[in-house]
């Protein structure tokens, strides 16, 4: 910049250099009228018949609404004149028509520019304009401002939204800023914010301002002469801020661009402007003196460059309460695909309403807008004249680490308009997408909100699903009006899902709540007389809402779909949030999690000694993480132990997550080895604690944090959640929120949020029979519409819960979460057929499609990863599900294989079938049991059907011989066992024992015997093989004082070929209870099962064996897979475990 610092500009030292001839020639060469195509676009937008006219002279009447055509070489994009104080006048000095702006108020008169920064500007651009200030031009009014948020809606106390601007400052030197960022707030550092003054002062002469921005900085010229920049910290940050503006790819987010108008609510410019130009490359100093004629955008104000649409067709209507309304056609806004139309209405009392149509059908009736503060009513008393509005179309594609889609299109049409009442400016902002709408407010000053009057009023021919709020959004839903027809003023949680006329599917929720430094509260929905007439209000525990300084509310969002699939597949909630603030998300990796807490008997702290076994299991099965739940901080030398686990896991490719609480007051009685209480010492209540803990554990190697016990929707809680995700991101920690509010799309801004709980999950099956199966079949259509849901599925049946094996497995497909906490014990998963699918199923998806379903009835949902589709189905009533492959794979002519994990005859276990050589024209049809389900993997490839335990054969203790006074326990006390049963009271004074008398070995030799046991204290177990002492296990226990949780240990025993007897006992003390044993068979024995003679065991062999079992009179010699002299279903189950080992390699 040093070469560009001349003598300080003085308004008496120069004369104006005019270049009117050049501009006039460009005007003559590039004049255009509004084309038929443009007329068609406007017709689509207004749904009325616009009449286009050109002004016949430079009249003194207001030019508000005039479109100014681009005379440059760039996109065919008009600028729009806004405000009643904007006029086209002929200036005798320039001998040209110019735009005169009257100033004196916000929105009085200004020029709205298009979103004009293209990829061509990636290495820099130049901007130029002529201006003449009136003598009364007010301080701080903007000459220009290019911003990332709607004009007039700056929402931060410090005026720190991203922008490029120049204003009149305090009447002395002009002030200019380069704030590089995205969303509504710029990073508070010297690398993204630069604000300083330049050597120009206010006068009343015409001037040519030209500015060049590039990664090298910014250069300012006035009348061809460079302006000097005042020294100081703001100027020092100019070059770094410009480097980040371009280097971080931020420029294309500056889509709200204006001449004479403010991002905030300062008054508009008082003066005249002309020849507004943008060059999509940086001009040289010589070119800044003598502007070239290749501007990408050029806006002059000659009569032939102007056009105006005069809207007609004002409608009469009424609000649901009968209030007469008149439409405001000028504000009507349509979706990019033209199917969704939002209209605005006014009442005689100065209230504004909106309504929405889909395909011409009314989906949302006229619904009132506004806020009521403690000092004024901003829901009525406004002028009913059509306010000046800004319109923007936005279309971008972005990526997410996880979710319903990892690549998402964000395409909408936005309208914003100010409602002025006294000194208050309430800006209404509407975004219309193809799949829904979002409405929010921005207020130009701080306020305490007494009530929000925003309504969502649906027609009466509808059905809805939802429930009353609770602090953690963990409830069983109901159907309205069927279940609660008499409710008239109840409050319900978001999301609230419904179907209108049994055709249009809707979900009402919020977006963009706590991903900004000074958040609003999370909200809920209040009935206004009935279940389909709603008003937004504060959520759980919210007693007041207070915002300091100008602010905006969260988006009030309604997802609208032609079908259940379109609604459930919507990414509207994510799209309504600001883009990511993280430039590097390579460390954000979704995955499958092994978790020991749920499968323990109570809420006792987890213990250290089993965690490496969980890491081993995760590594062996291709999972990604282990979550260490409550209690880790209580371990002696917990930091060293966590580092040891992190290091151990890193060697095996497994990351560690740690649990934290916030308002976990119930843990205050637990203390760590230094005497610090679990609450509040480790509770993430404030920034200092969060920073201390996250910096500490990040240094230990921890990959993520599961943060629990928020239990509130208040602003204070939203602030805590913001601190958590922001400080976690600074330390490269992923976040899983539990005991928390609903997701409202914040993970777009902070992609390190990989999931939320806020769902009635399988956690409660530890104690209750809830959540209902009706909830589980519905989450795809309700809770998941708002975002990822950490349901913590087991994938296995749970004792006392009616869901079959197929239903339980379907949860891992139908309920989406960026981390899947598989809740059951890893020891229970060992040897389970479900583990085949759990090891294979992804957690991040490219696409989804709801094949069929209805809330609280059934669900058939397909999700795609790469070329593979996974179809999950679950139902309450027995039914047949059929779908044609072309519904998923389209016109792909490839051959597909279908691996079908479905219920056996009674739903107690999984049955695997394989269909090969399927084409797009084939149909798959499956009969579902009551409370049944299935998962199908549809792939062009083979599926690996083996697990690390495929060569183990299991024997259940409750089916073995019970000795002396040993006792079989089944039911809820054995819910974590493989068959919901175990044998206890082994050893001790009863001298109980359990003997497995039918353990088959293929040959004499040593075998690994794995013993699955239960014990809440260290105990010993002795093992006899064929009457001979074989081994002893000491120190057997899972979690201390936990008599329900499972653990396993392995010993080596010598067995003979054929049938063997294994006895478990303890003649010198009390032994652990026994769930089962499993014998590892040698790998070469797997070939006993090669029915088709191809020297390998594969899915075809299993299919042949099952066909034999279904009715063959004779059996293939190799069918006796277990070598017990008979062919039974047991052989099929064993073969399913052993299948296709060769496919693995």
N, C-alpha and C positions, 0 to 999 in steps of 0.2 A: 504493500500500500504506500510505501514511502515515496515512490515516484509519482503518486497521484495526489500529493498534498501541496497545492499552490498557496498563494496568498489568500487570506481570508476574504471570502466573497463579501462585497459591499454593494448594496442595491444601487448606489450612485455611480459605480465604476464601469458599468457595462451598458451595451444597448442590446435590444432583443434582435436575434437573428431569425427572420421568418423564412420559412420554406414552403409557402402556400402553393406556389406553382406546381411543385412536385406532388403535393397532396391532392390538389385539384385534378391533376392529370390522372392520378390513381382513381379518384372518385369517378371520373368520366369513363375510364376503362373498365371498371369493375362493378358498375351499378347492377343491381339485380332486383327483381320483385319477388314477392312470396310465391313460390312454385305451388303447383297442384299437390305435390307430395307433402310440402310443408302444411298446406291447408288440411290435408287428410290427417296428418299427425295431430294438429290442433283439434280437429273434429273429434278424433278418438279421445283426446284428453278431456274435452269439455262435454261430450255427449250432447252437444247442441250444434246449431248451424252458425258458425262464425261468419261475419261479413268483414272482409279485409278492405281496408282503404288506405290510401296514401294521403298525408297532409298536403293540401294544395299550396300552402305558404307557411312561412315560419311564423305561426300564430303565437300569440302570447298565452293561449290557454294551456292548461296543464298537459304535459306529454306523458303522464303516468300510464304505463301499459304499452307504450310504443316499443316495438322491436327494432333494433338497430342491426342491420345486416353486416356481416364480416366482409370487408373489402380486401382482406389479406388472402394468402395462398393456403391457409390452413383449413380446418374443418368448417363446414357450413353451420356455424353456431352463432346465434344472435346474442347480442347484449340486450338487456331489458331496462327501460327507464322506469324508476320507481318513485312514488311519492307525489302528492298533489302540488308540491312546491318545485317540481322539475319542469322546465319549459325549454322549448327550442326558440332561440333568438338569433337574429342576424347581428354579427359583431362587425362594426365598421372598421375597426383597427385591422382585423384579419381579413375583412371582406369575405366572411364565411359564416355559415350557420353553426352555432355552438350550443352546447347544453348548459343552461343556466340553472343553478341549484340555490334554493332560497335559504337553506340552513334553518337555524333557530329551534329545531326539534329533532328528536330521533325519528328517522323515517320520513323526514319532510321532503327530501329529494335526493336521489342518488342513482348511480348506474350499476346494475347487477351484471357482472361479467360471467361468461361461461367457465366451466372447469377446463382451463386451456393449457394446462401443463401436460405435455405428452412425453413419450419416451425420448423424443428428439431433444428435450431439454435436460437430459441426464448429465450432460457435461457443462451446463450453464445456459443462461438465457438473458435477454435484455428487455427492459420495459421502458416505454416512453409515453409521455402525455404532455399536452399543453394545459396550462391553468392560469387563471387570473383570480386573485382573491378580492372579495369585497372588503372595504375598510372595517366592517363590523364582523368579519370572520372570527369565530370564537376559538379560544385556546383549545388545544388538544383535538380539534376536529381533524379527521383523516383525509389526506390527499388520496391515498390508496391503502388497501389492506387485503392481503391474500391469506386465507385462514383454513383451518381443518375442521372447524365447527360452524354451525349456521350463524350468520350475521345477527348481531343483537342478542346472542345467547351465551356469551362468555360466562363461565360459571365458577370462576375461582376468585377468591378475595384479592389475590396478588396480580391480577391481570396477566396471567402467565400461560394462556392458551397459545398453541403454536401459530405464528403468523410472520409475514413479511409486510412491513408497513412504514409509512411516513406520516407524521402529524405535525401540527403547528406548535406543539409544545406549549409553553407558558407565554407565548407571544414573542420570545426572543429567537434563539436558533431553532431550526426545525429539528425534530427528533425522529429517529428511525430505529427499527428493531429487526433482528433476525432471530426468531425463536424456532428452533428446529425440533420437531416432534410429531407425534401422531395423537389422535384422540383429543382430549380437552385440556391436557396439562403437559407442559414441557419439563423435562428433567431439570432439576434445580442444581445445575453445575455450570462451570465456566466453559463447557464444551458444547452447550446447546442453546444458551441464552446470551444474546448480545443486544444491548440497547445503549444508544449514544446520540450525540447531536452532530449536525453537519453545518457548514458555514453558509447557511441561507437563512434569511429573515423575511418576515411578512411585509409585502407591499401590495400595490394595486395594479401593477403592470402585468402584461402577458409574459409567461416564461415557458421554456421547454425543459422539462425534467426527464432525464434518461438515467437509468440505473442498470448496471450489469451485475448479475449474481453468478458465481462459479465456485468450484472447490477452492479456488485461490482467494476468495473473499468477495467483497462487494465494492463497486466503484460507482460514485455518484457524480453526475454532470448536470449543471444548470446552464442552459443557453450555450452548450458546447464547451463550457469551462469546467474542469474538475473541482469538486467541493472538497474542502479539507474536513477531516474527521477529528473531533475533539479527543484528546487522550483520556485514558481512564480504564477502569476494569471492564466496563462494557465494551469499549473499543478493542481491548485486548482479546476478548472472546469472539470477535467477529470471524476471524479466519477459522478457528476450530468449529464454530457453529455452522459456517458454510460447508466445511469439510463433512460434517455429519449430516447436514441437510441433503447433500448429494451422495455421500458415501454410504449412508444408511438407506438410501432409496426412499426418502420421505416426501419428496416434492410432489409426487402425484396424488398425495393425500390433501393437498391444498386446493380444495375444490370450491370454496366459498370466497369469491373474489369480488371486490367492489371498488368503485371510485366514489369518494365523498361520504362513505358510510363506515360504521364501526362494527367490529366483532362484538364489542361490548355495547353499551347503551349511551355513548356520548352523542351529542347533537351532530347532525350532518353538516357537511361543508357548505359554506356560503361563498359562492363565486361561480365561475364558469370554467368549463373544460372542453377540450377538443382533441382530435387526433390521438386516440388511445391506441397504442401499438404494443404488440408482443413479438419479439424475435426469438425463435426456438434455438438460438445459439448465442454465445456471448459476443457482443460487439467489441471491436478494438477501440482504443481511444480516438483514432481518426474517424472511425465510423460513428462514434458517439457525437462527434462534432458535425458530421454530415451524414445524416441517417440514410441507410440504403433503402431501396424500394421493394425489399423482399420480406416484409413482415408477414408472419404466419397469421396474425390477427391484427386487424386495423378497423377501428370504429370512428367514423366521421358522422356528422349530423346533418348532411345535406338532405333535402326533402326526398330525393329518390332513393335514399338508403333506409328510409323509415317505413314501417308498416304497423298497423294496429289491428288486433282482433276485437271486434265488438260482440260480446257474448249476449245471447238472448235466452229465452226459454226458462225464465224464473218460475219455480214451482211453488204451489201451496201445499202444505203438509201439516202434520200434527205430531207432537210428542206422544209417547204412550199414555201420559196423564191428561191428554187432551189439549195441551197448550198449543195454540195456533203457531205455525212456523212458515217462514218464507226461505227458499233456498238461495244460496249465494253461488251462482254458476261459475263465477271467476275463480273460486277455490276448489272446484271439483278436480279430483286427481284419480288417475287410473294406474293400474299395475302395468309393468312392462309388457305383459302378454295381452293386456286389454280386457281380461276376464273379471277383474276385481275393480270396482268403482266406489270411491268414497266421496260423498257429498257433504256439504256444510249448510247449515240452516241458522237462522236467527229468529228470536222471539221478540215480541213487542217490548219486553222488559230488558232487552239488550243482552240476552244470554245467547251463547253459541252452542250448536249441536252438530253432531256428525252422524252419518249413517253409511252403511256399506252394503253393496250388492255384489253377488257372484253370478255371473252369466245372466244378469238381468233379474235375478231373484233376490229379494231383500233378506239378508242374513243378520244384519244389525239394524234395528229400528233407530230413529233419531234419538241420540243419547247425549246428555248434557255434558259440557266441558267446564272446567274451572277449578279454582282453589278458593278457600275462605281462610284468611289469616286472622290472627287475633285483633288486627287493626282495620281490615277492610274486606269487602266481599268482591273477590275477583272471579265470580261466576255469573254476574249480572251487571247491568248498568253500562255496558259498552255501547259505542256507536254501532248502529246496524248497517252502516255503509260498508261496502266490501273493502276490507283492509288491503294495503299493498302487500303482496306476497312474493317470496323468493321460491324459485323452483330449481331443483337439481336432479339430474339423473345420475345414478352411480352404478357402476358395473365392474366388479373385480372378482378375482378368484384367489383364495388363500388356502393354506394347508393347516391341518390340526394333527397333533400326534395320535389322537384317538377320537372316538365318538361314532355317531351314526355314519358319517362320511369323513374320510381324512382329507378330501379335497372338496371345497365348498365354494359355490358361487354366491356372491353378495350383490344382488341386482334389485334396485328399487328406484322409485320416483319419490322425491321428497318435496314437501310443501312446508313453508314456514311463514307465519304472518303474526304481526304484533297486535295485541289488544291493549289499548292505552286507556288508562283511567287515572287522572291526576298525574302524579309523578311516577306511577307504576306502569311498567310495560310487561305484560304477560305474553310471551311469545309461545304460540302453539306450533308444534312441530309434528308433522305427520309423515310417516314413511309407508308407502304402499308397495308390497311385494306381490308376486304371483301367488304366494301361499299365506297371505295374511297382512295385518297392519300393525303399526306401532304408533302410539301417540304419547307425547310428553310435553312438559311445560318448562320454560325458562323464565325466571323472574329477575328483574334488574336490580334487586336489592335483597337483603336478608329479611327473613320473616319467620314467625312461629306459625305453623300450620294448624288451624283449628279443625278444618275438615277439607277433604277433597271431594269435589262433586262429580268427578269423572264417572260416567255411567257406561255400562255395556248392556243394552236392552235387546233381548232376543225375542223373536216371535214365539207364540205360545205352543205351537205344534212341535215340541222338542222333548228330548230326554237328556238328563245330565247325570254325571257321576262325580262324586267328591265326598268331602266330609268336613266336620268341624275342625278348627285348628288345634294343634297341640305344639308344645315347645320344640319338638324334634321331627315333626311331620311324619310321625309313625302312627298311622291309623288304618283301619279297615274301611274301605269306601262303601257308600250306599248308592242306590239308584233313585233318582228323583224324576217324577214325583212319587213313584211307586212306594218307596220305603218311608218317606216323610212328607206326605202330601200337605200337611197342615202348617209347615214352616213359612213364615212371612217376613221375618226380620233377622234370621240367623246369619252368623258369619261363617264362611267356609274358606278353607285354605286354597291357595294356588298350588298346582294347576287344577282347573275346573273344566272337565271335558264333556262335550255334548254332541248330539246329532239333531239337526233341524230338518223337519219334514222327512226324516229317515233318509236324507240324501247328503246334506252338507255337514261335515264334521268340523267341530271347533274346539279349541282349547284356549282358555283365558288364563293369562299368567303375567309375569313382569320380566323385564330385562334391564341389565346395566345398573345394578344396585350398589355393590360394594367394591367395585374395582377402580375407585378413585379416592384420593386422600381424605376427602371430607364427605363421606357417604350419607345418603338419605337412609331411611329405614326400609325394611322389607314390608310388603303389604299383604292384605287379605281382601276378601270379597264379602260385602254385606248384601243380603237380599233386600230388595225394595218392594215388598208386598208379595213376592213370589220367587220361585227358584230360578227363573230365567230373566229376572230384572236385577242387575247387579250394580254395585258402587264400590270403587276402590277405597280402602281405608288402611290404617296402620295395622301391622300384624301382631303376633303374639308378644305380649308384655309391653307393647308400645303405648305409652301414656302421653307422649307429646313429640312433636317434630320441630326442631329449631335449626335453621340454617343461617349462618353468619355470612353476609355478603351475597352477591348475586349467585344463583344456583340453578340447577335443573333437576327435575324429578327423574326417577326411573321411567323407562318406557312402560306404558300400559299396552300389553301385547295381546292380540287375538290371532291365533293360527287358524286359518280357514282352508279347508280342503274339499275338493269334489268327492273325495273318497276317504275311507279310513286310512288307506295307504298314504295318500298325499299328506294328510294331517300328521300321521305318526312319523313319516319320513322327513318332516320339515326341520330345517335348521334356522328358522326365523329367530329364535331366542338368541342363538349365537350371533347371527348377523346384526342384531340390534346393538351389539356391544362394540366398543372401540377395538381397533386392530391390536395385535400383540405389541407389548412394550419390550419384549425380549428379542434381541437380535440373534441370539444363539439358543436354539432349543434342542440341539443334538443330544443333550443329556437327559431330556425328558423322554422316557421310554416306558410305554404301557406294558403291562405284563400280568402273569398269573402268580398268585401269592399263596404260599403255605403259611398257615396261621394256627397256632396252638390254643388260643383262648377259648373258642366256642366249644371245643370238644373236651373241655375240662368240666368238672362237676358244678362249679360255682363261679364267683367273681374274684377268686383268690389271685394274688399276684403270680404271674408266670415265673417259672424257674429257669435258671441258666442251663442246667445239665442236659436238657433235651434239645436245645436250639441247634446244635451242630447236626443232630440227626435230622432235623427239619431241613437244614441246608443240604445235607446229603440227598434226602428225598427229592428236593426241588431240582438239584443238579441232575440226578439220575433220570428224572422224568421230563427234563426240558422246560421246567418252569423258570421263573425269573427272580423271584424275591421270597424272603421270609419276613413276616411281620412279627416283631417282638412286642407284645401288648403290655398292658399295665403291670408294673412291678419291676421292670428292668432297672430303674433308677434306684431301687432299694437293695440291689445286690451289693455285696462287699466289693469295693474297688470297681464300681460299675463301669466307669470310663474305660478301664483296661479290658474288661470283659467284652464290652461292645466293640472295641477296636479289634480284639481277638476274633470275634464273630465276623466283623467286616473283612478282615484279612483272610480268614478261612473261606468266607463266601466268595471273595474276589478270586481266589485261586480256582474256584469251581464255576465262576461266571454267575454267581448269585449275589444280589444286592440285599441290603438290610433296611427295613423300615422300622421306625420306632413310634410307639404310642405316646401321646401327650394329652393331658386334660386341660380344661380351662376353668370351668366352674365346678370342678369335681370335689366339692366340699366333703363328700362322703369318704374321701381318701385321706382326710387330714390326720387320722390316727396312725397312718403308716409313716415310718421314718426311715431315712437312709442311714448308712453306717456312720455318718457325721452328725446325725440327729436332726437333719433337715426334714420337715414334714413333706409328704408327697403333695399336699395342698397347704399353702399356696406356693411353696418354694419352686416346684417344677411346673406350676400351672401357667399357661401362656396368657396371662391377664394384661400384660403391658408390653410396650416396645422393648424396654430394657431386658426383661426376662426372655422375650422371644429372641432378641439379638444374642444374648449370652448363650442360650441353649443351642440355637441354630449354628452359630459360629463354632461352638464346641463340638457338636456331633458331626458337622460337615467335615471338620478336621479329622475325625475318627474314621471317616469313610462311609457314613450313613447316606443312603440314596433318597429316602423319603420320610415324611412324617404323617402319621395318622392322628389328627387333632380332634378331640371329642369334647362333649359337654358344653357347647355354646348355648343351646337351649333358649334362644331369644331372637326376635326380629328387630330389636331396637337399634338406634343409630350407634350406640356404644358397642353393641355386639358386632355390627357391620364394620365398625372401625377396627375391632380386634381381628376380624377375618381379613381385612385389608392388610393390616400389619403382618399377619401371618404369611399370606401368600407373597407379599412384596419382599419381606426379609428372607423368606425361604428362597425366592428366586435369586436374591443377591448371593445366596450361599449354595446355589445349584441343588436345591432340595425340592423334590416333588411333594405335593400336598394332597392328602385325602381327608376331606372334612367329614366328621361324624357328629351325631348329636347336634345337627346344625339346621340352618334354614335351607330352603329349596335352591337348587342352582338356577341362576338367572343369566347364564351365558358368560359369566366372568372369566371362564377358562379361555375364551378367545383372546382376551387382553393379557391374561396370565396363564399361558398354556401349561405351566407346571402344576396347575390344578388338574388332576387326572380323574377325579370322581368325587362324588358327595354321597352321604348316606341319605338322610331325609326321605326314608322309605321304610315301611314296616317290613323288615327283613327277617331272615332266618335266625338272627340273633335271639329273637323271642321264643323260638322253639326250644331253647334251653329250659324255659319255665312254663310256656303256655302253648295253646293250640293255634294261636294267631301268629302270623298273618293267615287270613283265610285263603283258600285256593282261588276264590273269586278275585282277590287282590292280585295273586300271582299271574293269572291269565290276562290281567288288565294292564300291567305296568308298561307294556310297549305302547299302549294307547293313551296313557295318562301320565304317569311320573316321568317316563323316558322322553316324552315330548319336550319337557323342560330341560333335560340334560341327563348325563350319566348317573346311574343309580347303583351304589354298592350294596346290592341285596345280600351279598355273602352267601351264594348258593352252595349247597352241599353236593349237588349232582347225584346224590344217593337218597333212597327213601329214608324217612325218619320215623321211628316208632311213634304211634299215636296220631300221625298225620296221614290223612287219607290219600295223599298223592302217591301214585304208582312210581315204579322205577323210571318209566319213560317220561312221566310228568316232571319228576325231579331233575332228570337230565336236560329236559327242554329249557329249564330256567337259564342255563349258561348261554343259550342262543337268544332267547326272547328278551332277556333283561340285559341291556347294554351297560357296560362299565369299563372305564379305561384301565382299571385294575380289577381283576376278578379274585376276590378273597374266597378261595375254596374253604368252606368252614369246617368240614369234617376232619377228623384226625388223619394225619398222613399214614398212620398204621392201619387205619380202617380202609384207606384207599388201596393199600397194597393188596394186589390180587383181585380187586374189583373189576369186572368188565367195563364199568363206567370210566375207569382210568384211561382206557384206550382213547375215548373221545375227549376227556379232559386234557390229556396231553396234546391233542391235535388241534383243538378249537382255538382260533385266534381271539384277541381282545380288541383289535383295531380293525375297522371295517371300511371297505371302499364303497359299499352300497347296501341298501336294504329294500325290501319289498314285503308289504303285508299281503299275503295271499288271501287270507280270509280271517274273520274274527268279529268279536263284539265284546265290549267290556263286560266283565262279570259272567261271561259265558264260555268263550273259547278263543284261541289265538293260534294262528298259523303264520309265522313270520320267517322270512328268509333273509340272511345276511351274506354278503359276498366279500371274500378276501382274495385278491388276485382273480384267478379264473374259477376258484372253488366257491360253491354255494353251500351254506349250512342252513337247513330248514328245521326250525323248532316248532313243535305243536304241543298244545296242552288244552284240555277241555274238562268241563265239569260233567256234562252229560255225554254218554256214549254217542259217537257219531262216526261217519266215514269222511275222510279228508282226501280229496283228489286234486291234482294239479297237473297241467301240461308243462313239459320241460321248457317249451318255447316261452312260457310266461317269465322264465328266469334267464335263459340263455339266448333268447331272441332267435335270430336266423343263423346262429352258429351251427355248422354242419358237422362238428366234431362228435366223436363217440364219447359218451360219459358213462361212468360207473356210479351207482348209488349204494352207499353203505348205510343200511337202515338199522338204527338202534331203537328197537321198539319193545313194548311190554311182552312178557310171556303170557300164558293163558290167564293167570290171575293177577298180573301186575307186580308180582313180588320180585321179579328179576328181569334183566334185559335179555332180549333175544336178538341176535345179529343175523341179518340177511343181506346178501349182496346181489345186486342186479347189474349186469354188465352189458356193454354195447348199446346203451340207450341213445336215442336221437331226440332232436327237438320236437318230433312229432309224437313221442311216447308220453303216456300219462302214468303217473304213480298214484296209486290209490291205497290208503291205509285205513283200517278200522281201529278206532280208538276206544279203549275201555272207558267206563265211567271213572272220572278223575285220572284219566290216562294221558299218555303222550308219546312222542317219539322225537328223535333227532336223525336227520338224514344228511350225510355228506355227499354232495354231488360234485364229482371231479373227473377230469380227463385222465387222471393218474391212479395208481394204486394207493391205498391207504395202509399205513403201517398198523397192523393189528396186534402187535406185541408190546409188552411193557417189560421193565426190568424183573417183573415177578411172573412172567409167562411160564417159566419152568418150575413154578412152585405149585404143589397141590395142597389144598387146605382141608383141615378136619376141624369141625366145630366141637367145642368142649361140651356144650349142652346135649350133643348127640352121642357123646362117648359114655363109657362105663363109669359110674359115680361110686367111689369107695367110701365106706363108713358113713360119717355124717356130713360129707360135703353137700352143698346145696346149690341147686340150679336157680338162677335169677333171670327172669325175662321181663320185658316191658320197658317202662320209662327209665328205670334205673340202669338199664343196659342199652340205652338208645345210641351210644357211641360204639357199640360192639358191632361186628360184621353181620351178625344175624340176630341182633337185639337180644342176645342171651349170653350168660357166662356162668361159670361154676366157681363158687366161693366156699369159704370155711375149709380151705385145704390146709392140712397140718394142724398145729396147735393141739389143744386137749382132745379135739374130736378125731385127730389123726386122719382127716379127710384126704382123699386123693381123686384124681381123674385119670383114667386109662384109655388110651386110643388103641383099640385092638385090631384095626384094619389098615394099618399104614403100609402101603405098597411100595416096594423098592424093585427096580428092574434087575439089579444084580447085587452081589455081595460088595460091600465097600463102605467108605466113609461118606456121610451126607451132612449137608447143612440143615439144621432144624431151627426154624424160627418160631419163637414162642411169644404170643400176644397176651398181655396180662394187665391187670388193674391193681394198683396199690397206692395208698396215700401216705405211706411211710416206707423206709427201706426194709425189705424182707428178702429172705432167701428161698430158693426153689431147687429141689433135687430132681434129676431126670434119670430114669432107668430105661434101658432099651433091651427088650426081650429078657427081662428079669435081672439084668446086670446094670450096676451103677454106671452111668455114662458121663454125667457132668453135673455141675452145680452152678447156679447163678446167684450171686450175692448183690445186695444193694438195689433190689428191684423196686423202683417207685417212679411214678410220673410226676404229678404235682403234689406237694405236701398237703395232707388232709383231704385229698381229692380221691374218692373211692369210685369214681365213674369214668375217669379219663383212661385212655389206653396208651400203652407203650409196648415196645417189642425188643427182644434180644435174641441173638443167634448163638447156637452151640453146635459142635460137631459130634455126631453119633455114628457108631458102626451098626450097619443093618445087614440083614441077609436078603438074598433074592426072594421075592414073594411077599407074604404077609408078615408084618412085624407088630410088636406091641410096645407102645411108649407110655410110661407111667410118670406122672408129675405129682410130687408130694414134698413134705418136709417133716421128718420125724424128730426134729430138734427145735422146732419153732413154728411160727405161723407163716404160711406161704402166701404169695399174692394170689388173687383170683385169676382164673384162666378164661380167656375169650376163645382162642383157637390155637392150633399149631399149623405150620406149613412146611412141607418137605421140598427141598430143592432137588429136582431130578436132573440127571446129566443131559447135556445138550443133544447128544446123539440119539437119545430116546425120543426126541421130537419127531423123527422120521417115521415112528410107529404111528401112523395116521395118514400116510401118503396113499390115499384111496385111488387117485388117478395115475399113480405110477410115474410121476414126473420128477421123482427124487427130491421133492420139497413139499412142505406143508403150506397150503395157501387157502384162500377163501373158497375155491372150488371144492377142496376136500371137505370143508365144513358143510357146504351146501349138499354134497353127496351123502354125507353122514346123516344130515337131518332128513333128507329124502328117504333114506333107509328107515329111520326111526318112525317116519310117518306111515309106514305100511309095508315095508319089505318083509318077505318071508325068510330070506337068508341075508347074511351080512358078509361084507368083504372082510378078509382076515385082518386087515389093518384097521378096521373100525373099532376094535377093542383098544382104544387109545390108552385107557388106564391099566390095561393088562391084568384085569381082575377076572377074566374068564366070561364076561358078559358085556353086551353092548346096550348102554342105557343113555339117558339124558346127561348123566355125569360125564360120559365120554365127550359129548358135544360141548359141555361147559369147559372141560379141560382143554379141548382142542381150540376153542375160541381164545383161550389165554395164550396158547402156544403158537398161534397162527402166524404164518408169513414172516418168520424170523429172517429169512433171506431177503425180504423186502427192505429190512432195516439197513442192510449192508449194500 
